[in-house]
Amino acid sequence: MNSVPKAVGLSLRLAGILFLAAVLAGCGTMGTMPPVDPAVSGKATPTEVVGSTDLLRPNDAVIINFSGVLEPPPRVEDRINEDGFITLPLVGQVKAASLTRTVLQQAIHKLYVPKYYLRLNVSVNPDVRYFYVGGQVNRPLNYPYVGGMTVLKAIAAAGDFTDFAKKSRVQVTRAAGGKPIIVNCEKAQRNRELDLPVYPDDRIFVPRRYF
């Protein structure tokens, strides 16, 4: 009559032993976990890291200011190297490329607080970056880059098309080089998915039409 309760009790004790063994095994491996990438520790969302047109890139210059304590780390003016890193006092190299300024700011804060400071304010500002619009626009010039810039917005910033602009063959040359990308701005005005993003140091050229 007591065989069933005894079996239940034995099962419960066995389950408890297995659970305790699993917990102890997890504690034993905590010291050997790989270091966390600062980009991950910044808790970046997929839209911030992947979808943004304002991601930092190699060769971008950044200015990092620290405040909120009596003796903050010195101001950092650095350029992201080809591997995507910048160098900060105390913590050394930090991955910066492919992050937004906000995500990088959060990641840097986590590297300093609370390991080196109980509190610290961090601000990440890019050096002034430009793109160029030329050809058949009303104000062909270099313009300061802002996040979310597109070909149509860049042309609007340059005073819009002239009456002689060939809107269907606008050329976009990336700072990284390569062949110009042709953008049909007449179609892009109807379908914004065709309105390509513009990045710092890009060059946009609007050719002239002859008919």
Secondary structure, DSSP 8 states (H G I E B T S, - for coil): --HHHHHHHHHHHHHHHHHHHHHHHHHHHGGG-----HHHHTT--HIIIII-S----TT-EEEEEEESSSS----EEEE--TTSEEEETTTEEEE-TTS-HHHHHHHHHHHHTTTT-SS-EEEEEE---EEEEEESBSS-EEEE--TT-BHHHHHHHTT-B-TTB-GGGEEEE-TT-SS-EEE-HHHHHH-GGGS-B--TT-EEEE-B---
